Amino acid sequence: MIMFVPAGVLLPISIWSRTVSIVALPPPIMVFLIFGLMCLGVMMVALGYSQTRFTESGVVHNLAFIRWEHIQSWEWKNDWILLLTLWRNRWFANTWKIRVPTGKRQAVENMLRARAAAGS
């Protein structure tokens, strides 16, 4: 059964039975849906191109900023994986896994040691 709705946007949705029904969505909902999907796409592209940066104030990793004061400890799992343990946080993970290029490991280690010495 097909309904003709002049004021809405038609979107096909299958139902449990073998028939296909056409459901009319109002234009504001469709605009919101398209805008949300576009924002999700932009965020995924930004995460794909994001790089880890060590700055004067903290670490930028996957579009998130970690202040030096929030880092409790760190350890190297291997030559390129750095595990940062943060002070307890309700909203985010307590341990962050960061990939560091092998050639930059010593520079990152020196920066972490300097920040730990300055913080204590």
C-alpha positions in Angstrom: 0.0 0.0 0.0 1.4 3.4 -1.0 0.3 6.6 0.5 0.8 9.9 -1.3 1.8 12.6 1.2 2.5 16.0 -0.4 3.8 17.7 2.7 6.4 15.1 3.7 9.5 13.4 2.4 8.9 9.7 1.6 11.2 7.1 3.1 10.8 3.4 2.4 10.9 1.2 5.5 10.4 -2.6 5.4 8.1 -4.1 8.0 8.2 -7.7 9.5 5.9 -8.9 6.8 6.8 -9.1 3.2 5.1 -5.9 2.3 7.0 -2.6 2.1 5.4 0.5 3.5 6.2 4.1 2.8 6.4 6.3 5.8 6.3 10.1 5.5 8.7 12.1 7.5 8.2 15.8 8.0 10.8 18.0 6.4 12.3 19.3 9.7 13.0 15.7 10.9 14.6 14.8 7.6 16.8 17.9 7.7 17.9 17.0 11.2 18.7 13.5 10.1 20.8 14.6 7.1 22.6 17.2 9.3 23.4 14.6 12.0 24.7 12.2 9.4 26.9 14.9 7.8 28.3 15.9 11.3 29.1 12.2 12.0 30.9 11.9 8.7 33.0 15.1 9.3 33.9 13.8 12.8 35.0 10.4 11.4 37.2 12.1 8.8 38.7 14.4 11.5 39.4 11.4 13.7 41.1 9.6 10.8 43.4 12.5 10.1 44.1 13.5 13.7 47.6 13.1 15.1 48.9 12.9 18.6 50.6 16.1 19.7 52.5 16.8 22.8 52.2 20.5 23.7 53.3 22.8 26.6 49.9 22.4 28.3 49.3 18.6 27.7 48.7 15.9 25.1 46.2 16.2 22.2 45.0 12.7 21.2 42.0 11.8 19.0 40.6 15.3 19.3 40.7 15.1 23.1 43.0 17.2 25.3 44.8 15.7 28.4 46.4 18.2 30.7 49.8 17.2 32.3 48.2 17.4 35.8 45.7 14.7 34.9 48.5 12.1 34.0 49.2 9.9 36.9 51.7 7.5 35.3 52.9 6.1 32.0 54.4 2.9 30.8 55.6 1.6 27.4 54.0 -1.6 26.3 56.5 -1.9 23.4 58.6 0.5 21.3 55.6 2.4 19.9 52.6 2.0 22.3 52.5 4.3 25.3 49.9 3.7 28.0 48.9 6.9 30.0 47.1 6.3 33.3 45.0 9.3 34.3 43.7 10.3 37.6 40.2 8.9 38.1 37.7 10.5 35.8 34.0 9.8 35.7 33.4 10.6 32.0 36.5 9.2 30.2 38.6 6.1 30.2 41.3 5.9 32.9 43.9 4.4 30.6 44.8 5.9 27.2 46.7 3.9 24.6 48.8 6.2 22.3 50.9 5.2 19.3 54.2 7.0 19.2 56.6 6.7 16.2 59.7 4.6 17.2 62.0 7.5 16.4 60.2 9.9 18.7 60.1 7.6 21.7 63.1 9.1 23.5 61.8 12.7 22.9 58.4 11.8 24.4 60.0 10.0 27.3 62.1 13.1 28.0 59.1 15.3 27.9 57.1 13.1 30.2 60.0 12.9 32.7 60.4 16.7 32.6 56.7 17.3 33.2 56.6 14.7 36.0 59.6 16.4 37.7 58.0 19.9 37.2 54.6 18.7 38.6 56.1 17.2 41.8 
